Amino acid sequence: MILERLDLEPVDQHYIQVYLNDDLSYQVEYREGSADKHYQAHVPRLHEVFGPEESTAKVMMDWAHDRQGWREALPWTPMPFQ
């Protein structure tokens, strides 16, 4: 899933996205403009029941609504430049 902020410039460079890995963990990424402001966090599978981890969904919604605390909710690390 990808959420974009359409109110920020440059267009298409402010987003948060989540990817479901084969082991049912999550890869969450966000970007704030340039490639040097692109971050990632890994969210391990915590429950036997399949479904989005609460922390992942909350971070994405908090990011989308520009709420405080989403940056501190996951252990973000810079994405390697490609």
C-alpha positions in Angstrom: 0.0 0.0 0.0 1.3 3.5 -0.8 0.0 6.8 0.6 1.1 10.0 -1.0 1.0 13.6 0.3 -0.3 15.7 -2.6 0.0 18.9 -0.6 3.9 18.8 -0.6 6.5 19.6 -3.2 8.1 18.0 -5.1 5.1 16.0 -6.4 5.4 12.2 -6.1 8.3 12.5 -3.6 6.4 12.5 -0.2 5.0 9.1 0.5 4.8 6.2 3.0 4.5 2.7 1.8 4.3 -0.8 3.3 5.2 -4.1 1.8 4.2 -7.6 3.1 7.3 -9.9 3.1 7.1 -13.6 2.4 7.6 -14.3 6.2 4.5 -12.0 6.9 6.7 -9.3 8.4 6.4 -5.7 7.0 8.8 -3.4 5.3 7.7 0.2 5.8 9.3 3.1 4.0 8.8 6.9 3.9 10.3 9.6 1.8 10.3 13.3 2.3 11.4 14.8 -1.0 15.0 13.8 -2.1 16.6 10.3 -2.0 18.7 11.3 1.0 15.4 11.6 3.0 14.2 8.1 2.3 13.9 5.8 5.3 12.9 2.2 6.1 11.8 0.1 9.1 11.2 -3.6 9.5 8.1 -4.7 11.5 8.3 -8.4 12.4 5.2 -10.6 12.5 4.0 -10.5 16.1 0.9 -12.7 16.0 -0.2 -16.0 14.6 -3.4 -14.4 13.2 -2.8 -12.8 9.8 -3.6 -9.2 9.4 -1.9 -5.8 9.4 0.1 -5.1 12.5 -1.5 -2.4 14.5 1.7 -0.4 14.7 2.1 -0.4 10.9 -1.4 0.8 10.2 -1.2 3.5 13.0 2.1 4.9 11.7 0.7 5.2 8.2 -2.5 6.9 9.4 -0.6 9.2 11.7 1.8 10.1 8.8 -1.1 10.8 6.5 -2.8 13.1 9.0 0.6 14.8 10.0 0.1 13.7 13.6 2.9 13.8 16.2 4.8 10.6 17.2 4.8 8.6 14.0 8.6 9.0 13.5 9.3 7.6 17.0 7.0 4.7 16.6 9.3 2.6 14.4 13.1 2.1 14.2 13.8 4.1 11.0 17.1 3.7 9.2 18.2 5.5 6.0 17.6 3.7 2.7 20.8 2.9 0.8 21.2 5.0 -2.3 20.6 3.1 -5.5 
